[in-house]
Amino acid sequence: MTDDERLALLTSVMGANPMSPNRDPRIPPDVPMSAGYTPGVPRLGVPALLMSDASLGVTNPGYRPGDTATALPAGIALGASFDRELARTAGRMLGREARSRGFTVQLAGGINLARDPRNGRNFEYLSEDPLLSAVLAAESINGIQGEGVISTIKHFSLNCNETNRHWLDAVIDPAAHRESDLLAFEIAIERSQPGAVMTGYNKINGDYAGGNRVLIEDVLKGAWGYPGWVMSDWGATPDWEFALAGLDQESGAQMDSMMWQHQPFPENLPAAVADGRLPRARLSDMVRRILRSMYAVGIDTWAGDPAQTVTVDLDAHAQVALDTAREGIVVLANDGILPLAQQDGIRIAVIGGYAQTGVPTGTGSSAVTPPGGFAAVIKIGGPGIMGVGRNLYLFPSSPLAELRSALPHAHIEFDPGMSPAEAALMARRSDLVIVFGIRLEGEGFDLADLSLPWGQDAVIDAVAAANPNTVVVLETGNPVTMPWRDQVRAIVQAWYPGQLGGRAIADVLTGAVNPSGRLPVTFPASLDQTPRPELPGLGTPWGTPVEIHYDEGANVGYRWFAHHGHEPLFPFGHGLSYTTFDYSGLEVAGGDTVTASVTVTNTGDRRGADVPQLYLVEGPSTDRLRLLDFARVELDPGESRRIDFEADPRLLARYEGTTGQDGHWRIEGGLYRVAVSRSAGDHILEAEAPLHSRGFGR
């Protein structure tokens, strides 16, 4: 390859879109617009890289007029499913829809742990737990790459808050980092071998993610032996010397021009190669890693070949979106009012949440335009580079219409929930009330608190006071506080439920679907229970440097609550069903790791799915709560099944050292107590297993 050919592979440029309306001359006229384009080398059969944002569907923020795609529920809804097979199926769907458009790279695999319930981007990710996040992300990546499309995994690492993210320094103990966020990446990469790793916007311990030699060279490429390429996020490369620290590709060069007033790689690398500042061995390594992933995943077998075009079954893909929404909905509380009975003439009030129009989705680069377009787009706005895209998007799946269809003999009225007093009037004349609470969350913005905006808590208070038969349905990407919790009869967390979310909500409320979702994040009673009741930098102008000390270390989410003895509003892993399950016959064994088996029995009168969870609850010298394994099992009434668990040894170990060069994992010898549980706060059966003392890995 010539130097020009090699250097061209090291930068991607954005397609024309409303934020950057001019078509970049580096993009050929026959190439569809997308988030990123990198030219191939036709004379050598090297395909071009066409990149699209991905995790919730093939996005199109103005790139391709009229192009729509299947819009999946939020990533956190997939996390709530605890369903490995569903994650792989969703990945296959994403890969096929990308390939049908000629896209060779999906910017998927969002795996950042939910360290703060105010993070505006948590809805894109999977959970607060390293194992759950890793397992589901790996299955999704395997599904995408099984279709011959490269998937990334992102954002490496600690991209856990959005406030001034370009100037945020995430400070953490290196060993604790290895035991938490980095462990999620490590396990997911082992299980799926994604073609690329995307770095975050933020700094980690003083160095930007894209130029962090410790994380990229020592840990990712060194200790883990990762063979693929490392790309930046869009607008996250202020310096060409990031290439010397391990960054292989600058992404979305126009965004760097907007952020830093230059394009570091194309403007600096040619001269740096010529005068030796960028060693030729490093240049070859950058290119080799990109080429390696192209051929390992197989985009060379189809990219640019019309004969290899694939078709898309939109009905089948819509079913994937519906299944994900159904499995991800979590019934948090229910005193028996759900499922709703089919009663002739029952008067039901549906209140708030734009339920007459559709269901909301999160904002930012993950927003997907669904088939038929949005039901409504309500402009919100805000400061910073992401403010122009901060809108309330509603998918055309109306919960009101779906409830009317599911309950044809009921008399259902709608109130928009604009006024507590007005909503209470309708509630008072109804037999039952379903009130929807929604919140706008998205990329570039953290939440100021955990309340519902626009006076919705006051509406729920007034409605519940007027009618004790009140059910609350929440459509949010994060936990909310619930000052009205004890006034209502049921609470349902529907997240952002995707293009058929209204139907999924109606299915769960009416019992057409038995709920099986489990919380992938802890719901705190208040921010006072979290590691940072006051979020550093919140409310400062865009562009203000901020430093966040993640002093909780590896004790993320439920681990923090257990360590400090806090009682959450709802614990990680919690979720109710319309049937009941019992556990019996727990057997455990030790040695190098913990294995366990238990019998799960459906003791109710409905078919349903259960999610038994295996936790470490105590080590030889300390209490230590860790999710070790989980399963999802569907059972008929009276049916039993034996479930086997096996713990990844790293979840039982401590990391000793600071980097991949001088560190290793160590299990302390002795007795380890484990529990089969319904949630992180509800342990049913416990037993002990002896483990050998040993060190392993890097």
Summary of the structure (lengths in Angstrom):
residues: 698
radius of gyration: 24.9
end to end distance: 35.3
largest distance: 82.6
contacts: 2715
relative contact order: 0.12
helix: 30%
strand: 24%
